[in-house]
Structures are given as structure tokens and as C-alpha cells.
Amino acid sequence: MEEKKIPDIWDVNFINFINGLGLECLMALGKLENPVTKKKESDLRQARYVIDTLDMLREKTKGNLAEDEQKILDEMLVYLKMLFVEVNQEGKDTTND
């Protein structure tokens, strides 16, 4: 009997890469605690950058992703864009710029 390999969160693959970007965006939206400051801080400019980066990746990889990769990327972008609008409307950007 062949043993199934349990996916490692440190495997270098597309899904782990975009999940990392998603976590970065959630932190920039103030939805996750910054591990350095131990505070929830929002930086809408940084969040917009990550969302734009994910949009660019979606465009550049169109037709080259596995079905599950495409689905995760598309769903993540919809979710992050909705959160961005929500945080932007609440005026919760904590950057000083």
C-alpha cells in the first residue's frame, strides 16, 4: 500500500504563494494581528498593492492554472476586494500618510 503524502504548509506551490499574499492583505486590511506589533493595523495602500498583484497574477497565468488554483485565486480576489471596500468605507486606514 502506497502512503499518501500529507501536504506541507512549507511546500513551494502556487496555492501556498497566493495564500501568503492573501494573509498579507488581510493584515494590511486590519483583519489580522501584525505579528511584530501585536496590533491590528490597516494600511489601505499596502492592501491595494497586494490586491493589484493578485489581479496581475490572475491575468498573467490565465489558462495555465489547475482548476483548484484558479478557483482559489478568483475567490480570494472577490473576498479581498469586498473587504477592501468595507474597510475603505469605514475609514479605518491607520497609516499616517
N, C-alpha and C positions, 0 to 999 in steps of 0.2 A: 504494500500500500504506500502510495506517494504522499508525503507530508505536505500540507498546504502551508505556504509562506504567509505569515501574518504581516500585513503592510507596516512598514516602519515610518513614523512621522518624519524621520530624517532622510527618507528616500528622496533623491532628486528627481522630481517629475513635475509635470505641468500643473496638476491639481494642487500639490503642496505649494508650488510657487504662487499661484493665484490666491490660495487661501492665506498665505503670508501677507500678500498685498491687501487682501480684504481685512485682515486683522489690523494692519497699519491704518487703514482708512477708518475702521471703527474707533480706533484710539484717537485719530485726528478729529472725529466727529464727537468726541467726548462720551462715547458709549462704553468704552473700556478704560480701565485704570492704566495710566502710564506706569510701567514697572520701575522707572527711575524715580519719578516724583511721588509715586503712590497717590496721585490725584487724577480725577477725570478732567481733562482739559481739552478744549476744542480749538482746532486750527483749520478753518474752512479752506484756506488757500492750499494747505497740505492735502486735505481730503479731496479737493477738486483735482489736484495733481494726480493722486492715485486713481481716481475715477477715470480721468482722461487717459492715464497709462493703460488701464484695463480696457478701455474703449479702443485704444490703438492696437493692443494685443489681439482683441477680437477681430478687428479689421485685417490685420496682417496675417492672422492664422486661419482666416476664413477658408473652409474646405479642407483644412489639414488637421483638424482635431477629431479625436474619437467622440462618439455621441455623448458619453458621460462628461467629457471635458467641456464640450460646447454647452451642454445644459447647465453645468455648474457655473461657468463663466457668465452666461446670459442671465441666470437667476441672481447671481451675486451683483451684477451691474444694476439690475432693476431694484434690488433691495437697497444697495448703497445710494443710488440716486434718490430714492424716496426718502431715506434718512437724511441725506444732504439737504433736500428741500425743507424737511421738517425742522432741522437744526437751524438752517438759514432763516426761516420764518420766525423762529423763536428768538433770534438774535443772540445766540449763545457762543459766539466766537470769543475765545478768551485771549487771543493774541493781541498784542499792543500796537500792531501796525495799522 
